[in-house]
């Protein structure tokens, strides 16, 4: 089901506000064009989880923690672009999303801002913090990664819906292969000493691990 027009309007207005906060010279027409391109990607038919609804959910999280962010507008733009390119048949979606962002924003933001957003998007490939000399940037990156993984710590019915949506995105993968690959992904997550990097999201750790283990059991049992 394609996302509601109201959601698209709200997300588009939010995008414009964050971009304008970083570049007061950008015109409404330029901002609107950038947003339409983003929305078109997130509304592609192969997406059942990585859609505009995912972005909406991330901004629900964003509102809860934005007071802890040092550069909230940078984080917001990274959220918009982090899954802008998504092809379930490829393994370089984060790289392609980062490159897409650089191509679209390089004429509107400075090199340092674009590089920061690029680095943030690339971190979502492993959900591990890279070495950042700036402690404020490191803190912001940790919050972004925790927001992106917050779905793992939701109550089981919501997590189950997420897991089913991911399976739909990989409908082209035979069942046996999907079970093997998905199990490896979940086990890799469980192997992390901590799923969540910030104190705010630590409250989700137990539920997230319970959900991941339960999905693994279901994959083995089916």
C-alpha positions as CSV (number, residue, x, y, z in Angstrom):
1,X,0.0,0.0,0.0
2,X,1.4,3.4,-1.0
3,X,1.8,5.9,1.7
4,X,-0.8,8.5,2.5
5,X,-0.7,11.9,0.9
6,X,-0.8,13.5,4.4
7,X,2.3,11.6,5.5
8,X,4.1,12.7,2.3
9,X,3.2,16.3,2.9
10,X,4.3,16.2,6.6
11,X,7.6,14.5,5.7
12,X,8.1,16.9,2.8
13,X,7.6,20.0,5.1
14,X,9.9,18.5,7.7
15,X,12.6,17.9,5.0
16,X,12.3,21.5,3.8
17,X,12.7,22.9,7.4
18,X,15.8,20.9,8.1
19,X,17.4,21.7,4.8
20,X,16.6,25.4,5.2
21,X,18.1,25.4,8.6
22,X,21.4,24.4,7.0
23,X,21.1,26.6,3.9
24,X,18.9,29.7,4.2
25,X,19.5,30.4,0.5
26,X,17.8,27.3,-0.9
27,X,14.5,28.1,-2.7
28,X,11.2,26.4,-2.0
29,X,11.3,25.0,-5.5
30,X,14.7,23.5,-5.1
31,X,13.8,21.9,-1.8
32,X,10.5,20.6,-3.2
33,X,12.3,19.0,-6.1
34,X,14.8,17.3,-3.8
35,X,11.9,16.0,-1.7
36,X,9.9,14.7,-4.7
37,X,13.0,12.7,-5.7
38,X,13.4,11.2,-2.2
39,X,9.7,10.3,-2.0
40,X,9.7,8.7,-5.4
41,X,12.5,6.4,-4.3
42,X,10.8,5.4,-1.0
43,X,7.6,4.7,-2.8
44,X,9.1,2.1,-5.2
45,X,7.0,-1.0,-5.4
46,X,9.7,-3.4,-4.1
47,X,9.6,-1.7,-0.7
48,X,7.4,-3.0,2.1
49,X,9.6,-2.1,5.1
50,X,12.1,0.5,3.7
51,X,9.3,2.9,2.7
52,X,8.2,6.4,3.7
53,X,6.5,4.8,6.7
54,X,10.0,3.7,7.9
55,X,11.1,7.3,7.7
56,X,8.0,8.5,9.5
57,X,8.7,6.0,12.3
58,X,12.3,7.2,12.5
59,X,11.1,10.8,13.0
60,X,8.8,9.6,15.8
61,X,12.0,8.5,17.5
62,X,13.8,11.7,16.4
63,X,11.3,13.8,18.3
64,X,12.0,11.9,21.5
65,X,15.8,12.4,21.4
66,X,16.4,15.5,19.3
67,X,17.2,17.5,22.4
68,X,20.3,15.3,22.9
69,X,21.6,15.9,19.3
70,X,24.3,18.5,18.7
71,X,23.5,18.7,14.9
72,X,19.9,17.7,14.6
73,X,19.5,19.0,11.1
74,X,22.4,16.9,9.8
75,X,21.0,13.8,11.5
76,X,17.6,14.5,10.0
77,X,19.0,14.7,6.5
78,X,20.9,11.5,7.0
79,X,17.7,9.8,8.1
80,X,16.0,10.9,4.9
81,X,18.8,9.7,2.6
82,X,20.0,6.6,4.4
83,X,17.7,4.2,2.5
84,X,17.0,6.3,-0.5
85,X,18.5,3.7,-2.8
86,X,17.2,0.2,-1.9
87,X,17.4,-2.8,-4.1
88,X,17.1,-6.1,-2.2
89,X,19.1,-7.8,-4.8
90,X,22.2,-5.7,-4.1
91,X,24.5,-5.4,-1.1
92,X,25.8,-1.9,-1.7
93,X,22.6,0.1,-1.0
94,X,24.2,2.2,1.8
95,X,27.0,3.2,-0.5
96,X,24.6,4.0,-3.4
97,X,22.4,6.0,-1.0
98,X,25.4,8.0,0.3
99,X,26.5,8.7,-3.2
100,X,23.0,9.8,-4.2
101,X,22.9,12.1,-1.3
102,X,26.3,13.7,-2.2
103,X,25.1,14.2,-5.8
104,X,21.9,15.9,-4.8
105,X,23.1,18.0,-1.8
106,X,26.6,19.0,-2.9
107,X,25.4,22.2,-4.5
108,X,23.4,23.1,-1.4
109,X,25.6,22.1,1.5
110,X,29.3,22.6,2.1
111,X,31.8,19.7,1.7
112,X,32.1,19.1,5.5
113,X,28.4,18.7,5.9
114,X,28.0,16.4,2.9
115,X,30.9,14.3,4.2
116,X,29.4,14.0,7.6
117,X,26.0,12.9,6.2
118,X,27.9,10.5,3.9
119,X,29.7,8.9,6.8
120,X,26.5,8.6,8.8
121,X,24.7,6.8,6.0
122,X,27.7,4.4,5.6
123,X,27.6,3.5,9.3
124,X,24.1,2.1,8.8
125,X,25.7,-0.7,6.8
126,X,27.2,-2.3,9.9
127,X,25.4,-0.4,12.7
128,X,28.9,0.1,14.3
129,X,30.4,3.5,15.1
130,X,33.4,4.3,13.1
131,X,36.3,6.3,14.6
132,X,35.1,9.9,15.0
133,X,37.5,12.3,16.6
134,X,34.7,14.7,17.4
135,X,32.8,13.4,20.5
136,X,29.7,15.4,19.6
137,X,29.5,13.8,16.2
138,X,30.1,10.4,17.7
139,X,27.2,10.9,20.1
140,X,24.9,12.0,17.3
141,X,25.9,9.0,15.2
142,X,25.1,6.7,18.1
143,X,21.6,8.1,18.4
144,X,21.0,7.7,14.7
145,X,22.1,4.1,14.7
146,X,19.9,3.4,17.7
147,X,16.9,5.0,16.0
148,X,17.4,2.8,13.0
149,X,17.5,-0.3,15.1
150,X,14.6,0.8,17.4
151,X,12.2,-1.5,15.5
152,X,14.0,-4.5,17.0
153,X,13.0,-3.5,20.5
154,X,9.3,-3.0,19.8
155,X,6.6,-5.3,21.2
156,X,6.5,-8.6,19.4
157,X,3.4,-7.9,17.2
158,X,5.1,-4.8,15.8
159,X,8.4,-6.6,15.3
160,X,6.6,-9.5,13.6
161,X,5.1,-7.1,11.2
162,X,8.5,-5.7,10.4
163,X,9.9,-9.2,9.9
164,X,7.1,-10.1,7.5
165,X,7.7,-6.9,5.6
166,X,11.4,-7.7,5.2
167,X,10.5,-11.2,3.9
168,X,8.2,-9.6,1.3
169,X,11.1,-7.4,0.1
170,X,13.1,-10.6,-0.4
171,X,10.2,-12.6,-2.1
172,X,12.6,-13.4,-4.9
173,X,14.8,-15.4,-2.6
174,X,13.8,-19.1,-2.2
175,X,12.6,-20.0,1.3
176,X,15.5,-22.2,2.3
177,X,18.0,-19.6,1.2
178,X,16.1,-16.8,3.0
179,X,16.0,-18.7,6.2
180,X,19.7,-19.3,6.1
181,X,20.6,-15.7,5.2
182,X,18.1,-14.1,7.6
183,X,19.3,-16.3,10.4
184,X,22.9,-15.2,9.8
185,X,21.8,-11.5,9.9
186,X,20.0,-12.0,13.2
187,X,22.8,-14.0,14.8
188,X,25.3,-11.3,13.8
189,X,23.1,-8.7,15.6
190,X,22.8,-10.9,18.6
191,X,26.6,-11.3,18.7
192,X,27.0,-7.5,19.3
193,X,27.9,-6.9,22.9
194,X,25.3,-4.1,22.8
195,X,22.6,-3.5,20.2
196,X,22.0,0.0,21.5
197,X,24.8,2.5,22.0
198,X,23.0,5.2,23.9
199,X,21.5,5.2,27.4
200,X,18.2,6.3,26.1
201,X,17.8,3.2,23.9
202,X,19.2,0.7,26.4
203,X,15.7,0.1,27.7
204,X,15.0,-1.7,24.4
205,X,17.9,-4.1,24.6
206,X,16.2,-7.0,26.4
207,X,13.1,-6.9,24.2
208,X,15.2,-6.7,21.1
209,X,17.2,-9.7,22.0
210,X,14.1,-11.7,22.8
211,X,12.6,-10.7,19.5
212,X,15.7,-11.7,17.5
213,X,15.9,-15.1,19.2
214,X,12.2,-15.7,18.7
215,X,12.5,-15.0,15.0
216,X,15.4,-17.4,14.7
217,X,13.4,-20.1,16.4
218,X,10.5,-19.5,14.1
219,X,12.7,-19.7,11.0
220,X,14.1,-23.0,12.2
221,X,10.7,-24.4,13.1
222,X,8.9,-23.5,9.8
